Amino acid sequence: MDSSGYQQPVVDTRLFDALAYLGLCPFVVGLLLQLTEVSLLGIDASLFFTAYSAVILSFLCGIWWGGALNRPGHPHRLALIVLSNVVALAGWVGLMLYQSAWGLPILAIGFAFVAWMEARLNPNLPGREQYFRTRSIVTYLVIACHIGMILLR
């Protein structure tokens, strides 16, 4: 409820929740490709997994950017803008280092950082608690997939 007494409506996030869980599928496919030592269309499992990870991390940063753009009065607007760029660039570095021992840990740390910061910066509007609960669960599963991929390499 804001200072005028208006309570933000709860938003139906079922579609967003479903898409978040479906977004886990390429991570699992990457793990399975690595486990079976199979490539997909000539792309090795490590590149497949790392590239998808970097794209999704950048997508999450885009949500921060959108939150800052759509809420000019947000108390952490500048932090959202700057951090969205820093984390997206870190994801790109992780992708460039996909063949090294550093790429996947950088990306996993990026996902952990996004989850940690969202708990503090709250870049989105009220009424989306279910969405952020789902995002938290999916983020922990994504980090677990990164750990699995690191162990399989």
C-alpha positions in Angstrom: 0.0 0.0 0.0 1.4 3.4 -0.9 1.2 6.7 1.0 -2.2 7.5 -0.6 -3.8 4.3 0.7 -3.9 2.7 -2.7 -2.9 -0.9 -2.7 -1.2 -2.3 -5.8 -3.1 -5.2 -7.3 -1.6 -8.7 -7.2 -0.6 -9.6 -10.8 -1.3 -13.0 -12.3 2.2 -14.3 -13.1 1.3 -17.8 -14.1 2.6 -17.3 -17.7 5.8 -15.7 -16.5 6.3 -18.5 -13.9 5.8 -21.1 -16.6 8.3 -19.4 -18.9 10.8 -19.2 -16.1 10.6 -22.9 -15.5 10.7 -23.6 -19.2 13.8 -21.5 -19.4 15.6 -24.2 -17.3 15.3 -26.7 -20.2 18.3 -25.5 -22.2 20.4 -25.7 -19.1 19.3 -29.3 -18.5 19.9 -30.1 -22.2 23.4 -28.6 -21.9 24.1 -30.8 -18.9 22.8 -33.9 -20.8 24.9 -33.1 -23.8 27.9 -32.8 -21.6 27.1 -36.0 -19.8 26.7 -38.0 -23.0 29.5 -36.1 -24.9 27.1 -35.3 -27.7 27.1 -32.1 -29.7 24.0 -30.3 -31.0 24.3 -29.1 -34.6 28.0 -29.2 -34.2 28.0 -27.0 -31.1 29.7 -28.6 -28.1 27.9 -28.8 -24.8 30.1 -26.3 -23.0 29.5 -23.6 -25.6 25.8 -24.4 -25.8 25.4 -24.1 -22.0 27.6 -21.1 -21.6 26.1 -19.1 -24.4 22.6 -19.7 -23.2 23.7 -18.8 -19.7 25.1 -15.5 -20.9 22.0 -14.7 -22.8 19.7 -15.3 -19.8 21.9 -13.4 -17.5 21.8 -10.4 -19.9 18.0 -10.8 -20.1 17.7 -10.6 -16.3 19.9 -7.4 -16.5 17.4 -6.1 -19.1 14.7 -6.5 -16.5 16.7 -4.2 -14.2 17.2 -1.7 -17.0 13.4 -1.8 -17.7 12.6 -1.3 -14.0 14.9 1.7 -13.9 13.4 3.1 -17.1 9.8 2.7 -16.0 10.2 3.9 -12.5 12.1 7.2 -12.6 11.5 7.8 -8.9 12.9 4.5 -7.8 15.4 5.1 -5.0 18.0 2.8 -6.5 17.5 3.8 -10.1 21.1 4.7 -10.8 22.3 1.5 -9.2 20.0 -0.6 -11.3 21.2 1.1 -14.5 24.9 0.7 -13.7 24.6 -2.8 -12.2 22.6 -4.0 -15.2 25.4 -3.0 -17.5 28.2 -4.4 -15.2 26.5 -7.8 -14.8 25.7 -8.1 -18.5 29.3 -7.3 -19.4 30.5 -9.9 -16.8 28.2 -12.4 -18.6 29.9 -11.6 -21.8 33.3 -12.1 -20.2 32.0 -15.5 -18.9 31.0 -16.4 -22.5 34.3 -15.4 -23.9 36.0 -17.6 -21.3 33.8 -20.6 -21.9 36.7 -22.9 -22.6 38.6 -21.9 -19.5 37.9 -22.8 -15.9 36.6 -19.2 -15.3 33.7 -18.9 -17.6 31.1 -20.9 -15.8 32.0 -19.7 -12.3 31.7 -16.1 -13.5 28.2 -16.8 -14.9 27.1 -18.6 -11.8 28.3 -15.7 -9.6 26.4 -13.4 -11.9 23.2 -15.3 -11.3 23.8 -15.3 -7.6 24.6 -11.6 -7.6 21.3 -10.8 -9.5 19.3 -12.8 -6.9 21.1 -11.1 -4.0 20.7 -7.6 -5.4 17.0 -8.1 -6.3 16.3 -8.9 -2.7 17.8 -5.5 -1.8 17.0 -3.2 -4.7 13.5 -4.4 -5.5 13.6 -3.1 -9.1 10.0 -4.0 -9.9 6.5 -3.0 -8.9 4.7 -4.4 -5.8 2.2 -7.2 -6.4 4.7 -9.5 -8.1 5.8 -11.5 -5.1 4.9 -14.8 -6.7 7.0 -14.0 -9.7 10.0 -13.2 -7.6 9.5 -16.3 -5.6 9.6 -18.3 -8.8 12.6 -16.3 -10.0 14.4 -17.2 -6.8 13.7 -20.9 -7.1 14.7 -20.9 -10.8 17.9 -19.0 -10.1 19.0 -21.5 -7.5 18.3 -24.3 -9.9 20.3 -22.5 -12.6 23.2 -22.1 -10.2 22.9 -25.8 -9.4 23.1 -26.5 -13.2 26.3 -24.4 -13.4 27.8 -26.4 -10.5 26.8 -29.6 -12.3 28.4 -28.4 -15.5 31.6 -27.4 -13.8 31.8 -30.9 -12.2 31.2 -32.6 -15.5 33.9 -30.7 -17.3 
